[in-house]
Amino acid sequence: MSKRYDLLLCDADNTIFDFEKAEELAFYDACAVAGLTATPQLLHTYSVINQSLWELLERGGITQSVLRVRRFELFLEKIGYEFNAPAMATAFTDSLGRQGVPLAGAFEALERWSRLVPVIIVTNGISKVQHGRMDHCPIAPFLSGLVISEEVGAAKPDPRMLEIGMEMANVTDKRRVLMLGDSLSSDIAAAANAGIDACWFNPKGAKNTKGLPVAYEITSLDEVDGILSGEKE
């Protein structure tokens, strides 16, 4: 059977990499630099602040260079602790770049997909972090490109990120491109904005509260193989 798609654009965090685990490890390192004893409660406080700022980034309300430090300024204000926020931000970023923790079966899936179509990672992320983690895990041979929001000056759901990925792969027909990701507000919305089919990786069974078009909804990365090969409608 002929392939349905000629290109897979793939999100990184919580699609390929276990971002929650990586964030936890990096946060603990940042706390150590600040002389804080990291706790699950402190991590939760930071995560809520960080998530709200990334959502603001998706709406174009903040830049990544500001976000990188601002999240720690707000965190330190919230817990009433005095420390140098840029130093804490640097420790966090350095540590996060070393945390190439994959989701179960993700690297094996990437290897399989790369034998079917070119795979390009399209990620809203800090350049230093994304390049650092790619250098510390064995997925480079499976990738045909890497699009990082900080480097291209646009963040998902901006369709330009997906269009840049298409240019890298010399694919012009949007009907032959699939965007795989876990986030409705960034990955799936970007696919809708670009006119590209979306594959929503939704292992926790969340609801599509945004009403975005989803060509495929999956709970396991193993399901992507059949989609790419045209065996799964």
N, C-alpha and C positions, 0 to 999 in steps of 0.2 A: 504494500500500500504506500502511495506517495506521501511525503511529509506534508503536514498541514502548515508548519511554520519554518521560516528560514533563519530566525534569530530569536534568542531568549535574552531578554533584559531582566536582570535579577537583583532584587534588593539584598542588602547584606545583613543588617541587624535584625535578629529574631526571624530571619528567613534561612540564612546560612549559619550565622554566628549566634551563639547564646549570649545576647547582649546583657541580660539580667545578671548572669553569673560574672561576666566580664566587668560590668559596672560595680558589682559588689566588691570584687577584688581590688579594683582601682580606687574605689572610695576608701577602703580600709588603708591603702597606701597613702592616700591624701591626708587622712586623719592622723596617721602616724607622723607625718611631716609637721602637722599643726599641733602635735602634742595632745591630741584628742584620743580617747578610747572609743573606737567605733562600736556601735550597737545597731541592732536591726531597726530601732526607733529612729536613730540618726540617719540611717540609710533611707528609710521611708521619707523622712523630712526632705532630704536632698532630692530624692527621686521625684517627688511631687513638684518641687520647684523646677527641676531640670525638664520634666515633661511639659510643664506649662510654657517654658521658654522655647522649647522645640516646636510646640504648636504655634507660638507667636512667630517663629522663624518661617513656618510654612505659610503664614498669612502675610509675610513680607514685613513684619513689624520689628525685626531685629536682625542684625548681621551675626554671622558665626563668630567673628573675632570678638564682638561684644559679649555674646552668649557665653563664650568659653570662660570668662572671668565673672560675669554677672551672676551666674548661678551660685558661685561660691560666696559672693558678696551677700546675696540674699540668704543663703544658708547660714552664714555666720551671724547675720543680723537676727535671723529667726531664733537661733539657739542662744543668743546673747554672749557670744564668745569673740574675743578680739584676736585676730591673726591677719596676716598678709594674704588676702584673697588671691592675688596673682600667683603667689608661691604655691598655694594649695592647688590652684588650677593647673599649674605646670606639672606638679607631682601626679595629679590625676591623669592628665593627658599622656604623660610619659608612660605611666603604668598601663593605661588602657591600650596603648599601642603595642603592648607586649601580650595582650590577652586575646589570642586567636582561638577562643574556645568554640568549637563547632556544636551545632545541634546534632542530635543522634542521626547518623546516616547522611549528613549533609555533604561531606566531602566526597563520599562514594557516589552520591547522586550527581554532584557536579561533574565527576569524571564520566559518568554515563551520558549525561546531557551533552557534554562537549563532543562526544562521538556522533551525535545526531545533528546538532546545530552549533554555530558560534554562541558563546555565552559571554555577556558583558555585564559586569556588576555596575549598578547605578545606585549610588548611595548619598543620602543627606548626611554628610559627616565631615569631620575635621581632617584635613589632608594628612597631617602627621600621624594621626591615629590610624587611619585607613591603610596608609602605606606601611606603617609599622606592623600591623597585624597581618597583612598579606605576606610580609617578609618572614613572618614567624610561623607560617603554616604552609602545607604542601599543595596549595590549590593553584598556584601561578600557571602551571602547564595546562590547566583546564580553562583558562580565561582568555578571551580574545580582546579584552579591554576593560578599563576601569574609569567610570565617570564619577567624580567627587564634587559635590555641590560647592565646596569652598574654592575649588580650582576653576570652575566654569562660571561662577557668579550667578547661579540659579539653583533653587532647591525645589524638589518635588513638593507640591503638585505642579510646578511649572513644567510644561511639556518639553521645554528646551533640553532638559537633561536626557529625556528619552530620544529626542531627535538627534542629539550629539552621539548617543550610542548607535543609532542607525547609521549615521555617517561613518563612524569607525568601522562598521561591518560592511559598508557599501550596499546596504539594503534600503531600497526606496519605497517599496510597496508596504504600507502600514498593515495591510491585511495579512501579511506574512510574518508579523512580529507579535510576540507574546511578552507581557510584563508580569513577572511573578513577584509577589510581595505580601507582607502580612498587614500592612497599615492601610486602612480605608482612606484616611485623610491625606496620605502622601502617595503611596504606591498606586492604589486603585484610582484615586482622583487624578493622578498624573496620566495614567493610561486613558482615562475618559477624556481628559483635556487634549491628549495627543491623537485621539481616534484610534487607539490600539487596544486589542483584546487584553483583558485582565484576568489573571489567575490569582485568586485570593487564597493565600495559605492561612487557614483558619482552624488550627488544631484545637482551640478552646471552645469552638462553637459559638462565637460572638454573633450578634445580630447586625445585619447591614442597615444600620440606623440612618445612613446618609442617602440611601436609595440609589447608590451608584451602580452602573452597569457592570456585571461580573460575568464573564464568559464561562469561567470554571471556578468552583469553590472546592478546595481540597483540605483534607485534614492530615495528609501524609505527603511528604516530598516524593515518595515512590510513585504517586499518581501522575506526576509531571511527565514521566517517560512516555506513557501512552498518549498524552496530549500532543507532545512534540512529534511523535511518529505518526499521528493521525489515527491511531487505533481507538482513541476515546473521543466520543462526540460530546 
